[in-house]
């Protein structure tokens, strides 16, 4: 899990400010991956990953909806990408 989180953080850092207002796009990608992870076979190993993905997705939506400054959009993007990483890991580990 630490590798997934590190990879998501690396993507966020390298993406830079150009993605600051692409929140809806990244949130949609994360939503789609979470739905795919939930729709597939789950196991005791993948359920916590899906729950983490949902948690970060909810936080991303909250940051985007309540955004007042660019940093809020950046936080939304970062959390959506972390949610995406957790969901993709669950999809990969699905039985």
N, C-alpha and C positions, 0 to 999 in steps of 0.2 A: 504494500500500500504506500509505503514511503516513496518508492520509485515513481508511482503514478502521480503522487502529489508533487514531487520534484519536477517531473516532466511537465505537468500543468503549469507550475509556476514559471518554468523556463519559457514555455510558449507565451505566457502573459508578458514576461519581461521583454522578450524579443519582438512581440507584436507592436509594442509602442503605442503612442497616442493616436496613430492613424485609425485604430479600431475603436476609439473612445465612444463613438455613437453607433456602433454596430450591435448594440445590446440585443435588439430583437432578433437579429439573425443568429447570434450565438446561443441565445436562450432557446430559440426554436430548434436548433441542432441538438441541444442538450435534452429538450423535451422529447424529441423523436427517439433519441438513444435510450432514454429512460423507459419510454413506452415499449421499445423493442426488447429491452432487458426484462421488463415485467411480463411481456407476452411470451417469451421463451421459457424453457424449463429452468426452474430455479433450484438451488440447493442450499444447504445451510451455509455454504461458503459464499454464495452470491447474494443472499438476502441482505446481509449487512452492507454490502457495496451499493445495492439499489437504494437502501434507506439513506445512506450517506449522499448519494446522488440527488435524491429528492430533497434532502435538507439544504444542500448547496443551491439547488435550483430555486427553491423557495426564497433563499436569501438573495440570489441574483435578481429575481423578479422584484423583490422589495427594494433593492438598491436602485434598480432602473425606474420603478414607478415613483420613488421618492427623491429622485435625483435633483439636486439643486446646483451642483458644480460638476466639473469634468471628472473629479476624483470619484464621485458616486457612479458615474458610467464606467469608469475603470474598474471599480469594485464589482459592478454587475458582470462585466466581461470576465474578470478573473474567476468569480464564483461559478459562472456558467461553464467555463472551461474545466474547472475542477469537477463539476457535476458530470460533464461529458466524459471526462477521464474515468470516473468511477463507473459510470454506466457501461462504457466500452470494456472495462476490465470485467464487469459482470457478464457481459455478452461473451467475451473470450473464454471465461472460466465455466460457462454453462455446460451442464452435462450433455 
